[in-house]
Amino acid sequence: MSYAIIRNENYKIGQLGLIYRHNERKNTNYSNKEINKNSLIKNYSIKACNTTYQNAFKILKEKYNLKGQIKKVSNIVCEFVITSDKDFFEKIGPEETRRYFETAYKFVANYKNLGEQYILSAKVHNDESTPHMHLVYVPVVHTKDKNGKEVNKIACSEYWKGKDSYKRLQDNFYAYMIKSGFDLERGNTKGNEHIPIEKLKQITNYEVQEIFKSNENLEQEKITNDIEVMRENYQRVISKYNTLVKRYTRVKNIIDETMYKTQKIQQENYNLKRENINLNNEIVKLKDYIDKTLEYVSLLFDFSKERLKRLVNLFIQGLTK
């Protein structure tokens, strides 16, 4: 069974350039090796942003007269990463995949009465192993000032107020997607901690929300003599087992590859450090050798050492021109 996955991350004004270049694919090179440059054309926007996120934010703030103190340390923009697993999208096909993201977009626009106008960008990436959408929005709350006047205020902490705010997001998103006709599973609601977006990418590669369920979700023994019930239960367990095996294999491959790359990088780093130490030692020896040579030559020809240095430097400069 596939999961309805939605994850949130908060950003400060100085971070908007980075997420803009990543989401809108403005970079020349990417550290994420999963990005297939030949598939960039398959990406599309549910809501396009025709300028930088920072500029779009400033325009939005002025247009709607948004209140709230904006400091360098303030979280002024949030981003939802919305996805499911690879098998789910392959099963439903491109048209339903687009409807999935369009439906998720409508959910965000209405969640907590946000308003579609406060969504800066909604970009679907199909150039990685699993389709996913980066939806960037301004966390606006609709409240009243001290005089009782209704105001729209940028307030990330108020938008995400409450210890269970993340759980409520997950519950509402799951219910909305199910109601919209997508065959998905909620996932474990107990102890469901927030996973940062980058960690989600590294651990799950957008393919697995969780592998192991808590004890209350374990299969319960069914005592029955009804052959049809037993056959149905057997088929269901086998199907679930096969799904778990596939997910386990994906995660194991990711972990194995990550461990291999980590060990390789550590070894390369160690070798570079040793090489750097050796080079520094050689440089020190070479400098000392040159200095001694200049000293001997100056004594031999009764020539000022400093003047000799200047002549040598001028000669070297002439060679490099």
Secondary structure, DSSP 8 states (H G I E B T S, - for coil): --B-EEEEEEEEGGGHHHHHHHHTT--SS-S-TT--GGGGGG-EEEE--SS-HHHHHHHHHHHTT-BS---TTSEEEEEEEEE--HHHHHHHHHHHHHHHHHHHHHHHHHGGG--GGGEEEEEEE-SSSS-EEEEEE--EEEEE-TTS-EEEEE-HHHHT-STTHHHHHHHHHHHHHHHTT---B----TT-----HHHHHHHHTTS-S-SS--GGGS--------HHHHHHHHHHHHHHHHHHHHHHHHHHHHHHHHHHHHHHHHHHHHHHHHHHHHHHHHHHHHHHHHHHHHHHHHHHTT--HHHHHHHHHHHHHHHH-
